[in-house]
Amino acid sequence: MRADYQKDGLLIVISGPSGVGKGTICSALRQRLPELTYSVSATTRAPREGEKEGVNYFFKTVPEFKKMIEHDELIEWAQYVGNYYGTPRRFVEETLKSGKDIVLEVEVQGALQVKQRFPKGIFIFLLPPTMEDLKKRILHRGTETEESLADRLGVAIDEFKQIHHYDYVVINDEVERACDRIEAIIMAEHCRKDRLILSQG
């Protein structure tokens, strides 16, 4: 009897409310697990300081983004606090077929769309230690008005109600510990019996 791994890679979706630290966690995972492929999302929001085109995001105009929607070039997209976000389809599908694992960093709305298309994906919800901690992280960006802060916190409360759609919850209390947990999840998923193909010989 011989056990072979299935050929397709794992789709790992990291999601959670704005300000929870999705980008920070994914950057840290990139350093720790260079063999993982990271999907680059498209967005219509303006670049933040230090962000690079094609590395952090593909920065699009609204008409460009709407054209991608019309041509079914996105596996998910969402309009969030006045901006569009989405994940280009072709790169994700080609990466999975090549046998490589791929990580998607997406908003909650987008993650639920991905689950409809890729129900076998691994869905991880990042939680802040407390709502006060989430508020401080958003304020630390220095890009929010009182009104936009209130909007983001209100959306976050609604998004917490979607946790039941996810496979795992990871509290982002400290970056390295959160990455430890996510790395353990990925390792465990690779060891699932339903990802093995048993054959004679």
N, C-alpha and C positions, 0 to 999 in steps of 0.2 A: 504493500500500500504506500502510495506517495501522495504528499499534499503539495499542491502548487497554489500560489496566490493568484487571484483574479488579475487580469491584465490591466483593467481600467484603474486610473488613479482615484484618490479620495477627493471629494469636494468638501472643503472645510469652510463654513460660513461663520464669521465672527461679527456679531451684531450687538446692538444695545443703544441706549439713548445718546443724544448729542452731548459731548462733554465727558463721557464715561472713560475715555482713553483708548478708543479703538485704534487710532493711528499710532499712538505710543506703543501699545501692545504689539501691533503688527510689525513695527520697526524693530522692536526687541526680538521678536520671533525670527525676523529676517536675519539678524546677526547670529542667533543660536542655531537655526535650522536652514542653512543656505540651500539645502536640496529642495526645499519647498518652492513652488512657483507662486508668485503673487499677482493676482489680477489687478490691473489698473483700471479704475472707474473713470467715467466721463462725468463732468459737472459743468454747470453754467455759473457757479459762484466764482468770485475773484480769487486768485491765488493768495494764500497767506505767506508771510515772510518765510523764506527758505524753501518753499515748495517749488518743484520743478515739473515742467511739462513732460508727460510720458513716464515720469517716475512716481510722483504722488497722485496725479490725475491727468487726464486729457481735458484741457480746459476748452469748452465749447461756447459758442454763442447760442442763444435760445433757438434761432432758426436752424442752426446746425444740429442741435440736439433733437428738435422735433422731426427733422429729416431722418435721423437714426431710428426714431420711434416708428415712423411711417414705413420704413424699409425692413422692419422687424430685425434690426441689428443688435438689439439689447435683450438679455435674458431677464432683466428686471430694470425698472426705473421708477422713480418716485419724485414728487415735487415736495420739497421740505423747506419750510420757512422761507418761501419765495424763490428757491433755486431748484434746478433739476439735478438729479443724480442717477446714474445708470451703469450697468456692467455690459461691456461689449461681448456678444455671443461667441463669435468664431474662436477667439483665443482660448476661452474656457473649454469649449468642446474639444478642440484639437489637443489641448494639454491633457485632459482626462483620457482621451483615446491613446495617447502616447504612453500612458502608464504612470504619469507623474501626478503627485498630489498638488492641488492648487487651493490657495486661500483667498476667500472673498471677504473684504471689509465693507459692509453695507449697512444702511439704515434699516430699521425694523420693517418698514413698509416693503422695502426691496427684498429683505430676507424671506418674507412670506410669499412673495412672487416666485423666488428661486425654489422654494420648497414645492410649489405646484409643478414646476418643470423638472426638478431633480429631487424627488422624494427620498432617495437614498443618500442624500448629502448629510453631513454632520453639522448640526446647527447649535452654536454656542452663544449664549446670551451673557454679555458682560454687565455686571451690576456695580454701582458705586457702593462704598461702605454705608453711606447715609445720603439723604437728599441734600443736606447742608454741604457735604463734601462735593456733590455734583455741582451745586451752585457756585462754590468757590472755584472749581476747575473751569467752569464756563467764564466766570468773571476774570480769571487769570489771563485769558486770551486777549482781553482788552479790546475786543471787537464788538461787544454787545451794548445796546442801549437798554434802559430799564424795561422798555416795552418788548424788545426782542428776547431779553432774558426771561421775562414772564412767559412769553410764547414757548420758548424752549423747555422750560420747566413744566408747563402745562402739557406739552406733547409727551415729555418723558413719563409723566404719571400715567397717561393713556397707554404708552408703550409697555410699561411694566405689566399691564394686564394681558399682554401677548406671550408671556413667558411659557405658557402651557404648550405653545407650538414648537418649542425648542427641545433638544435632546439633553443639553447640559447648561448649567448656570455656573459662572465663574465670577467671584467677587474680586474686583480690581482694587484691592487694598494696598498692594505693593507690586510694582511691575514684575520683578523677578519671580515672586511667588505665583502671580497670575500666569506667567509664562510656564512655570513648572507644571501647573495644573493642565494647561492646554496641551503641553507636550505629552503629558501622561494620557490625556484623552486620545490624542492621535495614535500613540503607541497601542493603546487598548483596542482602538477601532481596527487597526491592522491585524490584531490577533483574534478578531471575531470569527467564529466557526463558519458563518455564512459567507465569509470572504475567501474561504479555502475551497479548492476543487480537489476532491479525492479521486485518485486513479490507481489502477493496478500497476505493479512494476516497481 
